[in-house]
């Protein structure tokens, strides 16, 4: 039996059925056939993070008029009312206020949806929307479980629709530039990436999402929030903390693994060109934030890839002033970015010439360009892809979103279950780890095999070969008392 946070638990059986049982659309009073060129957008889950997407859509609705915000949906009536009022005040048009997302799914006049609900709802709502012929912008993480990530990835491939995963930093041009340089061999054989997302507070991570008295069963559709009828979370009593600070609890999120690590991991996968992991292990614990939370305040995920690269993402939520640097290490040099995600370029740090045997390889600053508002640029990129009817134009595809989700969620499950996980990129299935991973690399060493490379590598053996010293010819087993050097 797979642990709950990995497996579908009936997910595939219930997905799609939720849309089929929806009531008559509440949008009838405001919806009509889309007879103009504006993209009609609805927002599902409008608390917190979604407000940035609403702001981006309002900006595009007013100038150049490429979209229209037609509906807002949330289980909390205050979030619905406030967001609808905001849109009306800034555009002059009042969107419909919807309590049940299935009314949006069933409205054929809606072209696209923005999904920013808690993690455990992402897959169900995304697949329902894709099956209904809608384009999807889904906030990160793309899903709540590994199986859901694969299911969404496959549903998107089958749909032909545009889907953007909301990792806004992937709209920075620096990742494409690093990938270009990596594939051309600038860094030599890629060995490892490391990244981070350190934070600190006096109240505990995610407790800054405030609780209020109007958060109560009268104003919040708690059953819909839980999704227990769809098998998404177990039925449980209403709790304001679990509603507003849901990232602290495994039923709805996975703490820093899926809220923060997924940001950094996605960027590193985009920069290196890597996708599906080979082996994943996670560690951590709750070492300070003893406030009834479940997710750890210290965590690390180590990921080994089939291309012969290791990834490291680490952080604590209780110390932030001395983080590790984000970087990608190669045999001839490294791409060093620093901390955060506001990067306009990277520093290339060369290895010493005694290793590279090329004195022309020197430290340099590689400048690409600054992006002042990645949230808007990422949202606009989604709209441009929809207008072009080209799913390949998005900056964070469901393939990238699914791969990052597999990494961080297997890491979280490794921490919780005390296991190492292997992942098969051909079947897209995971299993408990064993000794086969280490043995394959040892065999390659015995065979003196060529190094493996990241996808798209076109630099031959640059930075990928050892230059053994002359005396290494003396190595080898003595058979029947004969010196191998004299053979």
C-alpha positions as CSV (number, residue, x, y, z in Angstrom):
1,X,0.0,0.0,0.0
2,X,1.4,3.4,-1.0
3,X,1.4,6.2,1.7
4,X,-1.4,8.6,1.4
5,X,0.7,11.5,0.3
6,X,2.0,9.5,-2.7
7,X,-1.0,7.5,-4.0
8,X,-4.1,8.4,-5.8
9,X,-6.5,7.1,-3.1
10,X,-9.3,7.0,-5.6
11,X,-8.2,10.2,-7.2
12,X,-8.5,8.9,-10.8
13,X,-11.8,7.3,-10.1
14,X,-13.4,10.6,-8.9
15,X,-11.7,13.0,-11.2
16,X,-14.0,14.1,-14.0
17,X,-17.0,12.7,-12.2
18,X,-17.0,15.9,-10.0
19,X,-17.6,18.0,-13.1
20,X,-20.3,15.7,-14.4
21,X,-22.5,16.1,-11.4
22,X,-22.3,19.9,-11.3
23,X,-25.5,21.9,-11.0
24,X,-26.8,24.3,-13.7
25,X,-24.3,27.1,-14.2
26,X,-24.7,30.2,-12.0
27,X,-23.0,32.2,-14.8
28,X,-26.1,32.2,-17.0
29,X,-27.0,35.7,-16.0
30,X,-23.7,37.1,-17.1
31,X,-22.3,34.6,-19.7
32,X,-22.9,34.6,-23.4
33,X,-21.2,33.2,-26.4
34,X,-17.7,34.5,-26.8
35,X,-18.2,36.7,-29.9
36,X,-15.3,38.9,-29.4
37,X,-11.5,38.3,-29.2
38,X,-11.2,38.7,-25.5
39,X,-10.2,35.6,-23.5
40,X,-12.8,35.0,-20.9
41,X,-11.2,34.0,-17.6
42,X,-12.5,32.6,-14.3
43,X,-10.6,32.4,-11.1
44,X,-11.0,29.4,-8.8
45,X,-9.7,30.0,-5.3
46,X,-9.2,33.7,-4.8
47,X,-7.6,34.0,-1.4
48,X,-4.0,35.0,-1.0
49,X,-1.8,34.1,-4.0
50,X,-4.5,34.4,-6.5
51,X,-4.7,38.2,-6.0
52,X,-1.5,38.6,-8.0
53,X,-3.1,36.8,-10.9
54,X,-6.3,38.8,-10.6
55,X,-4.1,42.0,-10.7
56,X,-2.4,40.8,-13.9
57,X,-5.7,39.9,-15.5
58,X,-7.2,43.3,-14.6
59,X,-4.2,45.0,-16.2
60,X,-4.6,43.0,-19.4
61,X,-8.3,43.6,-19.4
62,X,-7.8,47.4,-19.2
63,X,-4.8,47.5,-21.6
64,X,-4.8,46.1,-24.2
65,X,-8.1,44.5,-23.6
66,X,-7.0,41.0,-24.4
67,X,-8.9,39.3,-21.5
68,X,-12.1,39.6,-19.5
69,X,-12.5,38.6,-15.9
70,X,-15.9,36.9,-15.9
71,X,-16.1,34.9,-12.6
72,X,-14.5,34.4,-9.2
73,X,-15.0,31.2,-7.2
74,X,-14.1,30.4,-3.6
75,X,-15.5,28.4,-0.7
76,X,-15.3,31.5,1.5
77,X,-17.9,34.1,0.8
78,X,-15.7,37.1,1.9
79,X,-13.0,36.1,-0.6
80,X,-15.6,36.0,-3.4
81,X,-17.1,39.3,-2.5
82,X,-13.9,41.2,-2.0
83,X,-12.3,39.9,-5.3
84,X,-15.5,40.5,-7.3
85,X,-15.6,44.1,-5.9
86,X,-12.0,44.7,-6.7
87,X,-12.5,43.6,-10.3
88,X,-15.6,45.7,-10.8
89,X,-14.0,48.8,-9.3
90,X,-11.0,48.5,-11.6
91,X,-12.7,47.4,-14.8
92,X,-16.2,48.6,-14.6
93,X,-17.5,45.1,-15.1
94,X,-18.8,42.9,-12.3
95,X,-17.8,39.2,-12.5
96,X,-20.1,36.4,-11.3
97,X,-19.5,35.2,-7.8
98,X,-19.5,31.4,-7.7
99,X,-19.4,29.0,-4.7
100,X,-19.0,25.7,-6.6
101,X,-16.2,25.5,-9.1
102,X,-18.1,23.0,-11.2
103,X,-20.4,25.7,-12.4
104,X,-17.3,27.3,-14.0
105,X,-16.2,24.1,-15.5
106,X,-19.6,23.5,-17.1
107,X,-19.9,27.0,-18.6
108,X,-18.9,26.7,-22.2
109,X,-18.4,30.5,-22.6
110,X,-15.4,30.4,-20.3
111,X,-12.1,30.0,-22.2
112,X,-9.6,29.6,-19.4
113,X,-9.4,29.1,-15.6
114,X,-6.8,30.2,-13.0
115,X,-6.6,27.6,-10.2
116,X,-5.1,28.8,-6.9
117,X,-6.9,26.6,-4.4
118,X,-5.1,24.6,-1.7
119,X,-2.8,21.9,-3.2
120,X,-5.1,19.0,-2.6
121,X,-7.6,20.4,-5.1
122,X,-5.2,21.2,-7.9
123,X,-5.3,18.0,-9.8
124,X,-9.1,17.4,-9.7
125,X,-9.9,20.9,-10.9
126,X,-7.2,21.0,-13.5
127,X,-8.2,17.7,-15.1
128,X,-11.9,18.7,-15.0
129,X,-11.0,22.0,-16.7
130,X,-8.9,20.3,-19.4
131,X,-11.6,17.7,-20.1
132,X,-14.1,20.6,-20.5
133,X,-11.9,22.1,-23.1
134,X,-10.5,25.0,-21.1
135,X,-7.0,26.4,-20.9
136,X,-5.4,26.2,-17.4
137,X,-3.1,28.3,-15.3
138,X,-2.5,26.3,-12.2
139,X,-0.5,27.6,-9.2
140,X,2.4,25.6,-8.0
141,X,2.7,22.9,-6.9
142,X,0.9,21.4,-9.8
143,X,-0.6,18.7,-7.6
144,X,-0.7,17.3,-4.1
145,X,0.6,13.8,-4.9
146,X,3.0,12.1,-7.2
147,X,0.3,10.1,-8.9
148,X,-1.8,13.2,-9.5
149,X,1.2,14.9,-11.1
150,X,1.5,12.1,-13.6
151,X,-2.2,12.1,-14.2
152,X,-2.3,15.8,-14.9
153,X,0.7,15.6,-17.2
154,X,-1.0,12.9,-19.2
155,X,-4.4,14.7,-19.2
156,X,-2.7,17.8,-20.5
157,X,-0.9,15.9,-23.3
158,X,-4.2,14.4,-24.4
159,X,-6.1,17.7,-24.2
160,X,-4.2,19.8,-26.7
161,X,-4.8,22.8,-24.4
162,X,-2.4,25.4,-23.1
163,X,-1.4,24.9,-19.5
164,X,0.9,27.0,-17.4
165,X,2.2,26.0,-14.0
166,X,2.6,28.9,-11.6
167,X,6.3,28.9,-10.9
168,X,6.7,32.5,-11.8
169,X,10.5,32.5,-11.6
170,X,10.7,30.3,-14.7
171,X,9.9,33.4,-16.7
172,X,13.3,34.7,-15.9
173,X,15.5,34.5,-19.1
174,X,18.6,33.5,-17.0
175,X,17.5,29.8,-16.9
176,X,17.4,29.6,-20.7
177,X,20.8,31.2,-21.0
178,X,22.3,28.8,-18.4
179,X,20.8,25.9,-20.2
180,X,22.2,27.1,-23.5
181,X,25.6,27.4,-22.0
182,X,25.4,24.0,-20.3
183,X,24.4,22.2,-23.5
184,X,27.3,23.9,-25.4
185,X,29.8,22.6,-22.8
186,X,30.7,25.8,-21.1
187,X,30.6,24.2,-17.6
188,X,31.9,20.9,-18.7
189,X,30.2,17.7,-17.5
190,X,27.4,18.8,-15.1
191,X,27.8,17.2,-11.7
192,X,25.5,18.8,-9.2
193,X,23.0,21.6,-8.5
194,X,22.2,23.1,-5.1
195,X,19.5,25.5,-4.2
196,X,17.6,26.8,-1.1
197,X,14.7,28.7,0.3
198,X,15.5,29.9,3.8
199,X,13.1,31.8,5.9
200,X,12.6,32.9,9.6
201,X,9.9,34.4,11.7
202,X,8.9,34.8,15.4
203,X,5.5,33.2,14.9
204,X,6.2,30.1,12.8
205,X,6.1,29.7,9.0
206,X,2.6,30.3,7.4
207,X,1.1,31.5,10.7
208,X,1.2,35.0,9.2
209,X,-2.0,34.0,7.3
210,X,-4.4,35.6,9.7
211,X,-7.4,34.0,11.3
212,X,-10.7,35.9,11.7
213,X,-14.0,35.2,13.3
214,X,-15.9,35.3,10.0
215,X,-13.9,32.2,9.0
216,X,-16.6,29.9,10.3
217,X,-18.9,27.1,8.9
218,X,-21.6,29.6,8.1
219,X,-19.3,31.5,5.6
220,X,-17.0,28.7,4.5
221,X,-18.2,25.6,2.6
222,X,-16.0,23.3,4.7
223,X,-17.1,20.1,3.0
224,X,-16.1,21.6,-0.4
225,X,-12.8,22.9,1.1
226,X,-11.9,19.4,2.3
227,X,-13.1,17.6,-0.8
228,X,-13.8,14.5,1.3
229,X,-16.6,13.4,-1.0
230,X,-14.1,13.4,-3.8
231,X,-11.6,11.5,-1.7
232,X,-9.2,14.4,-1.5
233,X,-8.9,14.8,2.3
234,X,-10.5,13.0,5.3
235,X,-13.6,14.5,6.8
236,X,-12.7,16.5,10.0
237,X,-14.1,19.3,12.2
238,X,-13.8,22.8,11.0
239,X,-10.6,24.5,12.1
240,X,-9.7,28.1,11.2
241,X,-6.0,27.2,11.2
242,X,-6.4,24.3,8.9
243,X,-8.5,26.5,6.6
244,X,-6.3,29.6,6.4
245,X,-2.9,28.1,7.3
246,X,-3.4,24.8,5.5
247,X,0.3,24.6,4.3
248,X,1.2,23.4,7.8
249,X,-0.8,20.2,7.4
250,X,-0.3,17.1,5.3
251,X,-3.9,16.7,4.3
252,X,-3.8,19.9,2.2
253,X,-0.1,20.7,1.5
254,X,3.4,19.6,2.2
255,X,5.0,22.5,4.0
256,X,8.2,23.9,2.5
257,X,8.6,20.8,0.2
258,X,5.7,21.9,-2.1
259,X,5.3,25.6,-1.2
260,X,9.0,26.6,-1.5
261,X,11.2,23.8,-2.7
262,X,9.1,23.3,-5.8
263,X,10.0,26.9,-6.8
264,X,13.7,26.4,-6.7
265,X,13.7,22.8,-8.0
266,X,11.6,23.8,-11.1
267,X,14.1,26.5,-11.9
268,X,17.0,24.2,-11.6
269,X,15.4,21.6,-13.8
270,X,14.8,24.3,-16.4
271,X,18.4,25.5,-16.2
272,X,19.9,22.0,-16.5
273,X,17.4,20.5,-18.8
274,X,16.9,17.6,-16.4
275,X,13.4,16.3,-15.8
276,X,12.5,13.0,-14.1
277,X,14.6,11.9,-11.1
278,X,16.2,8.5,-10.6
279,X,16.6,8.3,-6.9
280,X,15.2,10.6,-4.2
281,X,15.8,10.9,-0.4
282,X,14.5,13.4,2.0
283,X,15.3,14.4,5.5
284,X,14.3,16.9,8.2
285,X,12.1,17.3,11.2
286,X,10.2,19.8,13.4
287,X,13.0,21.1,15.6
288,X,11.5,24.4,16.8
289,X,8.0,25.2,15.5
290,X,6.1,23.1,18.0
291,X,2.7,24.7,17.4
292,X,0.5,21.8,16.3
293,X,1.9,21.9,12.7
294,X,2.8,18.7,10.9
295,X,5.2,19.8,8.2
296,X,8.9,20.1,9.2
297,X,10.8,23.3,9.9
298,X,14.1,21.9,8.6
299,X,14.2,19.8,5.4
300,X,16.6,18.6,2.7
301,X,15.9,16.7,-0.5
302,X,18.8,14.9,-2.4
303,X,17.9,13.8,-5.9
304,X,20.1,11.7,-8.2
305,X,19.3,11.8,-11.9
306,X,19.8,9.2,-14.6
307,X,22.0,11.6,-16.5
308,X,24.6,11.4,-13.7
309,X,23.8,14.6,-11.9
310,X,22.8,15.2,-8.2
311,X,20.4,17.9,-7.0
312,X,20.3,19.3,-3.5
313,X,17.6,21.6,-2.1
314,X,17.7,22.5,1.6
315,X,16.3,25.1,4.1
316,X,15.1,25.8,7.5
317,X,12.1,28.0,8.3
318,X,13.8,29.2,11.5
319,X,17.1,30.9,10.3
320,X,17.5,33.0,7.1
321,X,20.6,35.2,7.2
322,X,23.2,32.6,6.2
323,X,21.7,30.7,3.3
324,X,23.6,28.5,0.8
325,X,24.2,29.9,-2.7
326,X,22.2,28.6,-5.6
327,X,24.5,27.2,-8.2
328,X,25.1,24.5,-10.8
329,X,28.5,22.8,-10.7
330,X,30.4,21.4,-13.7
331,X,33.8,19.9,-14.2
332,X,35.1,23.0,-15.9
333,X,33.1,25.6,-14.1
334,X,30.0,26.6,-12.2
335,X,27.0,28.9,-12.7
336,X,26.6,30.8,-9.5
337,X,23.3,32.7,-8.9
338,X,23.3,33.7,-5.2
339,X,20.1,33.6,-3.2
340,X,16.5,34.5,-3.8
341,X,15.1,34.5,-7.4
342,X,15.6,38.1,-8.7
343,X,18.4,37.1,-11.1
344,X,19.5,39.2,-14.1
345,X,22.3,36.9,-14.9
346,X,24.9,34.6,-13.4
347,X,28.5,34.4,-12.4
348,X,30.6,31.8,-14.2
349,X,33.3,30.6,-11.8
350,X,36.0,28.7,-13.7
351,X,37.8,25.7,-12.3
352,X,41.7,26.0,-12.2
353,X,43.6,25.5,-15.5
354,X,45.4,22.5,-14.0
355,X,42.1,20.7,-14.3
356,X,40.7,22.2,-17.5
357,X,44.0,22.4,-19.4
358,X,42.5,25.5,-21.0
359,X,43.8,28.9,-19.8
360,X,41.1,30.7,-21.8
361,X,38.4,29.5,-19.4
362,X,38.1,32.4,-16.9
363,X,35.7,33.8,-14.4
364,X,33.1,36.1,-16.0
365,X,29.7,37.7,-15.4
366,X,27.0,36.6,-17.8
367,X,24.3,39.2,-17.9
368,X,20.9,38.4,-19.4
369,X,18.4,41.1,-18.3
370,X,16.2,42.0,-15.4
371,X,12.5,41.1,-15.2
372,X,10.8,43.5,-12.7
373,X,7.5,41.6,-12.3
374,X,7.7,37.9,-12.9
375,X,4.1,37.3,-11.8
376,X,2.8,39.6,-14.6
377,X,5.3,38.3,-17.2
378,X,4.4,34.7,-16.3
379,X,0.7,35.4,-16.6
380,X,1.1,37.3,-19.8
381,X,3.1,34.4,-21.2
382,X,0.1,32.1,-20.5
383,X,-2.3,34.5,-22.3
384,X,0.1,34.8,-25.3
385,X,0.3,31.0,-25.5
386,X,-3.5,30.7,-25.5
387,X,-3.9,33.4,-28.1
388,X,-1.4,31.6,-30.3
389,X,-3.0,28.2,-29.5
390,X,0.4,26.9,-28.8
391,X,1.0,24.8,-25.6
392,X,4.7,24.8,-26.2
393,X,5.0,28.6,-25.7
394,X,4.5,28.5,-21.9
395,X,7.5,29.1,-19.7
396,X,6.6,26.4,-17.2
397,X,4.9,23.4,-18.9
398,X,3.1,20.6,-17.1
399,X,6.0,18.3,-18.0
400,X,8.3,20.6,-16.0
401,X,5.7,21.0,-13.3
402,X,5.2,17.3,-12.9
403,X,8.9,16.5,-12.8
404,X,9.5,19.1,-10.1
405,X,6.5,17.7,-8.2
406,X,7.9,14.2,-8.4
407,X,11.2,15.4,-6.9
408,X,9.9,17.3,-4.0
409,X,7.0,15.0,-3.1
410,X,9.1,11.9,-3.2
411,X,11.5,13.9,-0.9
412,X,8.6,14.6,1.5
413,X,7.5,11.0,1.4
414,X,11.0,9.8,2.0
415,X,11.2,12.0,5.1
416,X,7.8,10.7,6.4
417,X,8.1,7.1,5.4
418,X,11.8,6.6,6.1
419,X,12.4,5.3,2.6
420,X,14.5,6.1,-0.4
421,X,12.5,6.1,-3.7
422,X,13.5,5.2,-7.2
423,X,11.7,6.6,-10.2
424,X,11.4,5.1,-13.7
425,X,11.3,7.8,-16.4
426,X,10.0,5.3,-19.0
427,X,7.0,4.1,-17.0
428,X,6.6,7.2,-14.8
429,X,6.4,4.9,-11.8
430,X,8.1,5.0,-8.4
431,X,9.3,2.2,-6.2
432,X,11.2,1.6,-3.0
433,X,14.9,2.0,-3.4
434,X,17.5,-0.8,-3.5
435,X,21.2,-1.3,-4.3
436,X,20.8,-1.1,-8.1
437,X,21.4,2.6,-8.2
438,X,24.9,2.4,-6.8
439,X,25.8,-0.7,-8.7
440,X,25.0,0.8,-12.1
441,X,27.5,3.6,-11.5
442,X,30.1,1.2,-10.2
443,X,29.7,-0.9,-13.3
444,X,30.2,2.2,-15.5
445,X,33.5,2.9,-13.6
446,X,34.7,-0.7,-14.1
447,X,33.8,-0.4,-17.8
448,X,35.5,2.9,-18.1
449,X,32.3,4.2,-19.7
450,X,31.7,7.6,-21.3
451,X,30.0,10.1,-19.0
452,X,26.3,10.7,-19.3
453,X,25.0,14.1,-20.1
454,X,22.0,16.4,-19.6
455,X,19.4,16.5,-22.4
456,X,20.4,18.5,-25.4
457,X,24.2,18.2,-24.8
458,X,26.1,18.9,-28.0
459,X,29.7,19.5,-26.8
460,X,31.1,16.0,-27.4
461,X,33.4,15.0,-24.6
462,X,34.3,18.6,-23.5
463,X,34.9,18.6,-19.8
464,X,33.9,15.0,-19.6
465,X,37.1,13.0,-19.7
466,X,39.8,12.2,-17.2
467,X,43.4,12.6,-18.1
468,X,45.1,9.8,-16.1
469,X,48.7,10.1,-15.0
470,X,51.3,8.0,-16.7
471,X,51.8,5.8,-13.7
472,X,48.2,4.7,-13.8
473,X,49.2,2.2,-16.5
474,X,50.7,0.2,-13.7
475,X,47.3,-0.6,-12.2
476,X,45.6,-3.9,-12.6
477,X,45.3,-7.3,-10.9
478,X,48.3,-9.6,-10.9
479,X,47.2,-12.9,-12.5
480,X,49.4,-16.0,-11.9
481,X,52.0,-13.7,-10.4
482,X,52.5,-11.6,-13.6
483,X,52.9,-7.8,-13.4
484,X,50.1,-6.2,-15.5
485,X,52.6,-3.5,-16.5
486,X,54.7,-6.0,-18.4
487,X,51.8,-7.5,-20.3
